[in-house]
């Protein structure tokens, strides 16, 4: 480095000129000339400062907020039984916590949604895949998010398959219940695969944000064939540390028309695959997906 510095000084910055002869460096040459501005631009009115929020009156139980288009500032609905909390946005992203412990991984991003429990629908014949909410596929038509104090509902349709996803927190037990209803509005038989997965954290939000890659090393998942559910746990670092075990299972309301299977996606993703065979127009199948702690 010392010889290179001396050569560059004596030969009229030859190394600088050689460096800038590369087309890739020339493309970003303006970035190398950036300086700290003498006077920073101040944002006097942040986005969403004058956003009108729903006014809650004495009839709070009947208050309903409906969103049919994306919003500049994400709207959220928080459901809780004082121990387990489920937070969902109008696009379908969200997080799940239990007594301050992050069950699912959450990354707050003001530009794009990147976290949450996702339910995909895959049609076997056409090989098309879409999500029940606007996030992440953005393929649904006539999407609608309905927020109430007791539940969150997402409605949408894609290629004559209408879906309705309802999310709530049980007041009696620490569980998030997701009920998915699919309606076949076409004149032909449709075979669908429903896959739901979530990325587990099982750690405090601050610890997971500080070392996300390291945190993933301690997540273990397994399949209980007898109970037909997927189990997960975080390996303890000390003998005195208490283990936490979440699990996911599915309950079907039309067992004669469906086939179910359970599988893992990666080490810390849980998935339930359900084959739905809708017969005839306006036939429907209801799937109850239950996540318990």
Secondary structure as UniProt FT lines:
FT   HELIX           2..10
FT   TURN            11..12
FT   HELIX           14..20
FT   HELIX           23..27
FT   HELIX           29..32
FT   TURN            47..50
FT   HELIX           60..62
FT   STRAND          65..67
FT   STRAND          76..80
FT   STRAND          84..89
FT   TURN            90..91
FT   STRAND          94..98
FT   TURN            99..100
FT   STRAND          101..104
FT   STRAND          118..123
FT   TURN            124..127
FT   STRAND          128..131
FT   TURN            135..137
FT   STRAND          141..147
FT   STRAND          152..158
FT   TURN            159..160
FT   STRAND          161..169
FT   STRAND          175..184
FT   STRAND          190..197
FT   STRAND          199..204
FT   HELIX           205..210
FT   HELIX           212..216
FT   TURN            217..218
FT   STRAND          219..224
FT   TURN            225..228
FT   STRAND          229..234
FT   TURN            239..240
FT   STRAND          245..252
FT   HELIX           255..257
FT   STRAND          258..265
FT   TURN            266..268
FT   STRAND          269..278
FT   TURN            281..282
FT   STRAND          283..292
//
